[in-house]
Amino acid sequence: MSAIQDHPLRYKLANELHARPFPTLTAPCRAVYIAWRIPQDQVGVDTAAELEHLYDLLDRFGAPHPQPGATHFTCQIGRDTLKWEQHAEFVTYTMFLPQVSTRAFDPADLDVFPEDWLEAAPGQRVTSAMIRVENMPSDEQMISQVYEWFLPETVAANYVLDRTCVVATDFRIAANGHQNMAVFVAPETGARRVGRVVQRLCEIETYKCMSMLGYFRVKAISRELGALETDAGRLMGHLRSDRDDAAETLQALLELSGDVERLIADTSFRFGATSAYESIVQQRIKILREERFHGRQTFSEFMTRRYDPAMRTVNHSESRLQSLAERVGRAAQLLRTKVEVARSAQNQSLLESMDRRADLALRLQETVEGLSVVAISYYAVSLAGYLVYPLATPLGVSKGVVLAVLTPVVVLGVWAMVRRIKAKMH
């Protein structure tokens, strides 16, 4: 039996489903998380700068490098564990540290990353978080700590994964410059489940921030979009008016269409990315299987009140742009038809004028033909007379009689010749 021939991507297709494994964490512990946004002109083009930045950190601690082409990597750095992930628009670093610090969300925890290395990052920080993982105390103690660590009016706290954990955060940038999150773990919760919860919290925070970029892009173009809609309404009003130059209006509509298409091209990537990130945020929250914790709002409720309106604004603006492009396109088509009808009427009038001129030209030509027959006949009769005059005396005929006889014959001959020439020309 011949060997089975594998598709060249067979192993990559299978391994991709197992990429980016969850960390394994045991409470108590803590995590420091940073996400840098890749410069827009380097997205999908060059990853050398991000890799060099990673290699610099690994070389400082004598850690091994990832395999060529890797998009995620985990290794030990002393007693800590580093996890690196590269995505389309951003790069994330997570350092998992054993035990918890005496001071909750201590800014000194960031010292696990060298300061000069942080400053040399090839991009801008889009978000960062400190996550504190503790064993689950009594409900009273958890409530006390949640109110101490987070702003009470915006804190979201809930049970997740069948009440094996309690997660809490206020989604604010705290005084330490990071988003603070707490995870309280029940004694029977496994290390892999704890790692999944922490990973989900990091993903929710990152994709939430990345999707909000679309909202602020909408705010930046709102004035231009409003002006384009106003211009479109004004120009469409000219469709029913006969006083305006249709050709000039059509040119203005085409220029407006170009502006709309340019704006769509400038925003299509951001709007598409925002939609994808929003779906990931909602899906990650759903996976947590939230249950209310002592009357506090859940992550879903927080997103419904604060996050979903921003995403609806983005979706509405994208719909406005597409609708505007379609309206302008239809108006341009209608106006183009109006211009073509007007030009057809002008062409019809021009053809009628040309017909009249052709009739006049034909009549003039016939008149000229008659005159030319007379003129040619006059000279022909004179020439013929010179030929016949010598015969007039022997015949006893006067010159006048000779000319009288020749004239109708010559005129008829000239007329027949002109008709023949005209027939050949036609």
Backbone torsions as a table, in degrees:
resi	resn	phi	psi	omega
1	MET	NA	132.1	-178.9
2	SER	-71.4	151.7	-179.9
3	ALA	-66.5	144.0	178.4
4	ILE	-72.7	133.0	179.4
5	GLN	-90.2	120.7	-178.3
6	ASP	-86.0	147.6	169.8
7	HIS	-65.2	140.3	-176.9
8	PRO	-59.7	-21.7	-179.5
9	LEU	-103.3	12.6	-173.4
10	ARG	-57.1	-50.2	-177.3
11	TYR	-70.5	-35.3	178.4
12	LYS	-66.7	-37.9	178.6
13	LEU	-63.4	-40.2	-180.0
14	ALA	-72.9	-41.8	-176.4
15	ASN	-72.2	-25.2	-178.8
16	GLU	-62.4	-30.9	178.7
17	LEU	-69.9	-16.5	-179.4
18	HIS	-111.7	12.1	179.5
19	ALA	-72.6	162.0	178.7
20	ARG	53.0	61.8	-179.4
21	PRO	-66.1	154.3	178.9
22	PHE	-73.2	148.9	175.5
23	PRO	-72.9	160.6	175.3
24	THR	-109.1	116.0	-172.7
25	LEU	-127.5	142.3	177.3
26	THR	-120.4	126.2	178.3
27	ALA	-73.4	144.0	-1.0
28	PRO	-84.6	148.4	176.6
29	CYS	-163.0	179.7	178.7
30	ARG	-148.4	162.3	-178.9
31	ALA	-137.9	142.6	174.3
32	VAL	-116.8	124.1	-171.4
33	TYR	-125.6	134.3	178.1
34	ILE	-136.5	136.4	175.3
35	ALA	-124.2	123.7	177.2
36	TRP	-106.0	135.8	176.0
37	ARG	-85.5	131.8	178.3
38	ILE	-72.4	138.6	176.5
39	PRO	-52.8	141.8	-172.4
40	GLN	-57.6	-37.7	-176.7
41	ASP	-75.8	-6.3	179.9
42	GLN	-109.1	-1.4	-179.2
43	VAL	-64.9	122.1	178.9
44	GLY	71.8	9.0	-176.2
45	VAL	-114.3	-54.0	-173.3
46	ASP	-140.7	129.7	178.3
47	THR	-114.7	9.2	-175.3
48	ALA	-62.4	-41.7	-177.3
49	ALA	-64.1	-41.4	179.5
50	GLU	-65.2	-39.9	179.3
51	LEU	-67.9	-41.2	178.4
52	GLU	-61.7	-37.6	178.3
53	HIS	-64.9	-41.5	176.7
54	LEU	-64.2	-46.0	-179.3
55	TYR	-59.9	-37.3	179.3
56	ASP	-60.0	-44.2	179.2
57	LEU	-66.7	-43.2	-178.5
58	LEU	-65.0	-39.6	-178.6
59	ASP	-66.7	-29.3	179.0
60	ARG	-65.7	-27.6	-178.5
61	PHE	-110.9	7.0	178.7
62	GLY	67.2	29.7	-179.4
63	ALA	-89.5	153.7	180.0
64	PRO	-70.2	160.2	177.7
65	HIS	-91.5	155.3	175.4
66	PRO	-71.9	166.1	176.9
67	GLN	-67.2	150.5	177.6
68	PRO	-57.3	136.1	179.2
69	GLY	82.9	0.9	-178.9
70	ALA	-70.2	144.6	176.7
71	THR	-112.6	0.2	173.8
72	HIS	-151.2	153.5	-174.2
73	PHE	-160.4	137.8	178.2
74	THR	-132.6	135.4	178.6
75	CYS	-154.4	165.2	176.3
76	GLN	-89.2	134.0	172.3
77	ILE	-124.0	94.5	-174.4
78	GLY	66.7	-127.2	178.9
79	ARG	-88.3	-5.4	-176.8
80	ASP	-100.5	162.5	178.9
81	THR	-119.7	127.6	179.5
82	LEU	-104.0	133.6	173.0
83	LYS	-123.9	125.7	-179.5
84	TRP	-119.0	136.1	177.9
85	GLU	-136.7	137.4	176.6
86	GLN	-112.6	126.2	179.1
87	HIS	-117.2	-178.6	-175.9
88	ALA	-62.3	-44.0	-174.5
89	GLU	-113.2	-6.9	-175.9
90	PHE	-151.9	162.4	177.7
91	VAL	-125.3	137.3	-178.0
92	THR	-120.6	145.0	173.4
93	TYR	-126.7	130.0	176.5
94	THR	-128.6	126.3	176.2
95	MET	-112.3	121.1	179.1
96	PHE	-98.6	122.7	-176.4
97	LEU	-114.0	136.6	178.5
98	PRO	-72.4	152.4	-179.7
99	GLN	63.5	176.9	178.4
100	VAL	-121.8	151.8	179.4
101	SER	-76.4	157.8	-179.9
102	THR	-62.6	-40.1	178.3
103	ARG	-94.8	124.3	-178.2
104	ALA	-64.1	132.3	177.5
105	PHE	55.8	49.9	-178.4
106	ASP	-68.3	124.9	177.6
107	PRO	-57.6	-22.8	-180.0
108	ALA	-67.0	-17.0	178.3
109	ASP	-61.8	-26.0	179.8
110	LEU	-68.6	-12.6	-179.0
111	ASP	-65.4	-10.5	176.2
112	VAL	-64.2	-21.4	173.8
113	PHE	-103.3	123.6	-179.8
114	PRO	-57.2	140.7	-175.6
115	GLU	-62.8	-44.8	-179.4
116	ASP	-67.3	-28.9	176.7
117	TRP	-68.6	-39.3	176.9
118	LEU	-62.8	-41.0	-179.0
119	GLU	-67.2	-26.4	-176.9
120	ALA	-89.5	8.5	-177.7
121	ALA	-60.0	133.1	-179.4
122	PRO	-82.2	69.1	-178.4
123	GLY	159.3	-173.2	-179.3
124	GLN	-117.8	140.3	179.9
125	ARG	-67.3	124.9	177.0
126	VAL	-95.4	-29.3	175.2
127	THR	-165.2	160.6	173.0
128	SER	-152.8	152.9	-175.3
129	ALA	-146.9	150.4	169.9
130	MET	-117.3	125.3	-176.2
131	ILE	-117.4	125.7	-179.0
132	ARG	-109.5	122.6	-178.0
133	VAL	-111.9	119.7	-178.9
134	GLU	-129.2	159.3	171.0
135	ASN	-68.0	146.2	-173.2
136	MET	-71.8	116.3	174.6
137	PRO	-84.9	-163.5	176.1
138	SER	-69.8	161.8	179.9
139	ASP	-60.2	-39.3	-179.6
140	GLU	-62.3	-42.8	179.7
141	GLN	-66.3	-40.6	179.3
142	MET	-63.3	-44.0	179.7
143	ILE	-62.1	-41.6	-180.0
144	SER	-62.4	-44.5	-179.5
145	GLN	-68.1	-39.4	178.8
146	VAL	-61.2	-44.3	179.7
147	TYR	-70.3	-27.2	178.6
148	GLU	-76.9	-36.4	-174.2
149	TRP	-88.2	-27.1	-171.9
150	PHE	-126.7	161.1	179.3
151	LEU	-72.8	119.5	-171.9
152	PRO	-59.2	-36.8	-174.0
153	GLU	-74.6	-16.2	179.6
154	THR	-120.0	-0.7	-175.6
155	VAL	-66.8	140.7	172.8
156	ALA	-117.7	126.2	-178.9
157	ALA	-141.3	135.4	-178.3
158	ASN	-161.3	157.3	171.2
159	TYR	-73.3	147.1	176.5
160	VAL	-136.1	158.3	175.4
161	LEU	50.1	60.3	175.9
162	ASP	60.6	40.0	175.6
163	ARG	63.7	24.0	175.6
164	THR	-82.3	-17.5	179.6
165	CYS	-143.5	156.8	169.1
166	VAL	-120.8	126.9	178.4
167	VAL	-115.7	147.0	-177.8
168	ALA	-148.7	142.1	174.3
169	THR	-166.7	160.0	175.7
170	ASP	-111.2	5.9	177.2
171	PHE	56.5	29.8	177.9
172	ARG	-114.2	155.4	172.2
173	ILE	-83.6	115.1	-174.2
174	ALA	-79.8	-179.0	-178.8
175	ALA	-62.7	-24.2	179.4
176	ASN	-80.4	0.1	177.8
177	GLY	87.3	9.6	-176.6
178	HIS	-132.8	164.1	167.6
179	GLN	-77.9	131.3	179.1
180	ASN	-103.3	135.9	180.0
181	MET	-137.8	145.0	179.8
182	ALA	-124.3	141.9	176.1
183	VAL	-129.6	121.4	176.4
184	PHE	-106.8	123.7	-169.1
185	VAL	-109.0	129.7	174.9
186	ALA	-69.1	151.6	-174.7
187	PRO	-57.7	-34.5	-175.1
188	GLU	-84.4	1.3	-176.8
189	THR	-75.4	131.4	-179.5
190	GLY	-76.1	160.5	-177.1
191	ALA	-65.7	-34.6	-179.9
192	ARG	-69.2	-37.3	178.1
193	ARG	-66.2	-40.5	176.8
194	VAL	-60.3	-43.0	178.5
195	GLY	-61.9	-38.8	179.1
196	ARG	-65.0	-40.9	-180.0
197	VAL	-62.8	-46.3	-180.0
198	VAL	-62.9	-42.6	178.8
199	GLN	-62.0	-41.7	179.0
200	ARG	-63.7	-39.8	178.7
201	LEU	-62.7	-41.8	178.1
202	CYS	-64.0	-40.7	-179.2
203	GLU	-67.7	-42.4	178.8
204	ILE	-59.3	-45.9	-178.4
205	GLU	-64.2	-43.6	-177.0
206	THR	-67.9	-50.3	-177.1
207	TYR	-68.9	-28.7	174.5
208	LYS	-62.7	-47.7	-179.5
209	CYS	-66.4	-41.3	-179.3
210	MET	-65.6	-37.6	178.9
211	SER	-70.3	-30.0	178.8
212	MET	-67.8	-17.0	174.4
213	LEU	-60.2	-34.8	177.7
214	GLY	-64.7	-36.9	179.3
215	TYR	-63.5	-44.5	-179.5
216	PHE	-74.2	-23.3	171.6
217	ARG	-67.8	-37.9	176.9
218	VAL	-63.6	-43.5	179.0
219	LYS	-61.5	-34.9	-178.6
220	ALA	-70.0	-29.7	-176.8
221	ILE	-102.3	0.2	-173.2
222	SER	-60.1	-41.3	-178.9
223	ARG	-66.9	-43.5	179.2
224	GLU	-64.8	-40.4	179.2
225	LEU	-64.1	-42.0	177.5
226	GLY	-62.0	-40.7	179.0
227	ALA	-65.1	-39.0	178.5
228	LEU	-65.1	-40.7	178.2
229	GLU	-64.5	-39.0	177.6
230	THR	-63.6	-45.4	178.6
231	ASP	-62.1	-39.4	179.9
232	ALA	-63.6	-43.5	178.2
233	GLY	-62.3	-40.0	179.9
234	ARG	-65.7	-44.3	-178.0
235	LEU	-70.0	-34.0	179.0
236	MET	-68.4	-26.0	175.7
237	GLY	-65.2	-22.5	179.4
238	HIS	-74.5	-13.2	-177.6
239	LEU	-63.9	-31.0	-177.2
240	ARG	-95.3	2.1	-177.3
241	SER	-104.0	136.9	176.4
242	ASP	-96.6	-4.0	-177.8
243	ARG	-84.0	-22.2	-176.8
244	ASP	-90.7	150.2	177.2
245	ASP	-72.7	113.9	-176.3
246	ALA	-63.6	-36.7	-179.2
247	ALA	-64.9	-42.0	178.2
248	GLU	-66.0	-40.7	177.9
249	THR	-63.4	-40.8	177.7
250	LEU	-62.1	-41.8	178.2
251	GLN	-62.6	-41.3	178.2
252	ALA	-64.8	-38.7	178.3
253	LEU	-65.8	-39.8	178.4
254	LEU	-64.4	-39.7	176.5
255	GLU	-65.3	-40.6	177.2
256	LEU	-63.4	-41.1	177.4
257	SER	-60.5	-39.0	176.8
258	GLY	-63.1	-40.2	177.8
259	ASP	-64.6	-40.3	179.7
260	VAL	-65.6	-44.9	179.8
261	GLU	-64.1	-36.9	176.8
262	ARG	-63.0	-43.0	-179.9
263	LEU	-65.5	-38.6	177.1
264	ILE	-62.7	-43.2	179.2
265	ALA	-63.9	-36.9	-178.9
266	ASP	-70.7	-26.1	-173.4
267	THR	-111.0	-9.1	-172.6
268	SER	-62.6	-41.3	180.0
269	PHE	-64.3	-45.7	-178.4
270	ARG	-65.5	-41.5	179.1
271	PHE	-65.2	-41.4	178.2
272	GLY	-64.0	-42.9	178.7
273	ALA	-65.0	-40.0	179.4
274	THR	-60.5	-43.5	178.6
275	SER	-62.0	-42.0	179.6
276	ALA	-66.6	-43.5	-179.4
277	TYR	-65.2	-39.1	178.5
278	GLU	-60.7	-42.4	179.1
279	SER	-62.0	-38.6	179.7
280	ILE	-66.9	-42.2	179.2
281	VAL	-59.2	-49.2	-178.0
282	GLN	-63.9	-38.1	-179.0
283	GLN	-70.0	-39.0	179.0
284	ARG	-66.1	-38.0	177.9
285	ILE	-67.0	-40.6	179.9
286	LYS	-62.4	-38.6	-179.1
287	ILE	-62.5	-29.5	-178.2
288	LEU	-67.1	-19.0	-179.8
289	ARG	52.4	69.1	-174.0
290	GLU	-71.0	148.4	169.0
291	GLU	-136.7	142.4	-174.7
292	ARG	-63.2	139.6	179.2
293	PHE	-114.1	104.7	175.4
294	HIS	49.2	45.9	173.0
295	GLY	77.1	1.1	178.9
296	ARG	-77.7	153.5	178.9
297	GLN	-68.0	147.1	177.3
298	THR	-86.8	171.1	176.0
299	PHE	-60.6	-39.9	-179.6
300	SER	-61.3	-42.5	179.4
301	GLU	-66.2	-40.0	177.2
302	PHE	-60.9	-45.4	-179.5
303	MET	-65.0	-37.6	-179.8
304	THR	-62.7	-39.8	-176.9
305	ARG	-81.4	-38.2	-169.8
306	ARG	-110.9	-35.7	-170.8
307	TYR	-95.4	-44.9	-176.9
308	ASP	-59.5	-40.5	177.1
309	PRO	-58.0	-37.9	178.1
310	ALA	-65.0	-41.4	179.9
311	MET	-68.2	-36.3	176.4
312	ARG	-65.6	-34.5	176.5
313	THR	-63.0	-42.2	178.2
314	VAL	-63.6	-46.8	-179.4
315	ASN	-62.5	-39.8	179.7
316	HIS	-65.8	-40.9	179.8
317	SER	-65.9	-38.8	176.8
318	GLU	-63.4	-41.0	177.8
319	SER	-65.2	-38.9	178.0
320	ARG	-60.8	-42.9	179.9
321	LEU	-63.1	-46.8	-179.4
322	GLN	-64.5	-41.9	179.0
323	SER	-63.8	-41.0	178.8
324	LEU	-62.7	-42.0	178.8
325	ALA	-62.0	-41.3	179.6
326	GLU	-67.5	-42.2	179.9
327	ARG	-63.3	-44.8	179.6
328	VAL	-63.8	-39.6	178.6
329	GLY	-62.9	-43.5	178.5
330	ARG	-65.3	-41.9	179.7
331	ALA	-63.1	-41.1	178.6
332	ALA	-63.7	-38.2	178.8
333	GLN	-65.9	-43.5	178.2
334	LEU	-63.3	-42.9	-179.5
335	LEU	-68.1	-35.9	176.8
336	ARG	-63.0	-38.8	176.0
337	THR	-64.4	-41.4	178.6
338	LYS	-61.9	-42.3	178.6
339	VAL	-64.4	-41.0	-179.9
340	GLU	-65.6	-39.4	177.4
341	VAL	-63.3	-44.4	179.2
342	ALA	-62.0	-40.9	179.6
343	ARG	-68.5	-34.6	176.8
344	SER	-63.6	-41.1	177.4
345	ALA	-63.2	-41.2	177.9
346	GLN	-63.4	-42.2	179.1
347	ASN	-64.0	-39.2	178.3
348	GLN	-62.8	-42.9	178.1
349	SER	-64.0	-39.0	178.9
350	LEU	-65.3	-40.4	179.2
351	LEU	-64.3	-40.9	177.9
352	GLU	-62.5	-40.9	177.4
353	SER	-63.4	-39.4	178.6
354	MET	-65.7	-36.3	177.3
355	ASP	-62.7	-43.9	179.2
356	ARG	-62.1	-41.9	178.9
357	ARG	-65.4	-35.8	178.9
358	ALA	-65.7	-39.6	176.9
359	ASP	-61.6	-44.6	178.7
360	LEU	-61.7	-41.7	179.9
361	ALA	-64.0	-38.0	180.0
362	LEU	-65.9	-43.9	178.4
363	ARG	-62.4	-42.6	178.7
364	LEU	-63.0	-39.7	179.4
365	GLN	-62.9	-42.0	178.9
366	GLU	-64.1	-39.3	177.0
367	THR	-61.5	-44.8	179.7
368	VAL	-63.6	-36.8	178.9
369	GLU	-62.6	-43.5	178.7
370	GLY	-60.9	-44.8	179.0
371	LEU	-64.3	-38.9	-179.3
372	SER	-66.7	-36.0	176.9
373	VAL	-62.1	-43.3	179.3
374	VAL	-62.6	-45.7	-176.9
375	ALA	-65.2	-45.6	-179.0
376	ILE	-65.2	-39.8	-179.9
377	SER	-63.5	-38.3	-179.9
378	TYR	-58.4	-50.2	-179.1
379	TYR	-69.2	-34.4	-179.3
380	ALA	-67.7	-40.1	177.7
381	VAL	-62.9	-40.4	179.2
382	SER	-61.9	-46.0	-179.9
383	LEU	-65.5	-41.5	-179.8
384	ALA	-65.8	-33.6	179.3
385	GLY	-61.9	-41.5	179.3
386	TYR	-61.8	-32.4	-179.9
387	LEU	-75.6	-31.5	-173.5
388	VAL	-95.2	-20.2	-176.5
389	TYR	-54.7	-42.3	-179.7
390	PRO	-59.7	-22.8	-178.8
391	LEU	-88.1	-12.6	-175.6
392	ALA	-67.3	-42.2	-176.6
393	THR	-65.7	-47.8	178.1
394	PRO	-59.8	-32.2	-177.9
395	LEU	-85.1	-9.1	179.6
396	GLY	71.6	34.9	-178.2
397	VAL	-117.8	139.9	179.5
398	SER	-77.6	162.5	178.8
399	LYS	-62.9	-34.9	-179.9
400	GLY	-61.9	-41.7	179.1
401	VAL	-65.0	-41.3	178.8
402	VAL	-58.5	-47.4	180.0
403	LEU	-64.0	-37.7	179.7
404	ALA	-64.2	-37.5	178.8
405	VAL	-72.3	-40.6	-176.2
406	LEU	-71.4	-34.1	-171.8
407	THR	-56.6	-55.1	-178.9
408	PRO	-63.2	-35.0	179.3
409	VAL	-64.7	-44.9	-179.0
410	VAL	-67.0	-43.5	-179.1
411	VAL	-60.8	-44.3	179.1
412	LEU	-63.6	-39.8	178.6
413	GLY	-65.0	-43.8	179.1
414	VAL	-63.5	-41.9	180.0
415	TRP	-61.9	-41.8	179.0
416	ALA	-64.8	-38.7	179.1
417	MET	-64.8	-43.5	179.4
418	VAL	-62.9	-42.4	178.2
419	ARG	-62.0	-39.3	180.0
420	ARG	-66.5	-43.2	177.6
421	ILE	-61.6	-42.0	-179.9
422	LYS	-64.2	-40.0	179.9
423	ALA	-65.4	-40.7	177.7
424	LYS	-64.4	-39.1	179.4
425	MET	-64.6	-37.5	179.7
426	HIS	-76.5	NA	NA
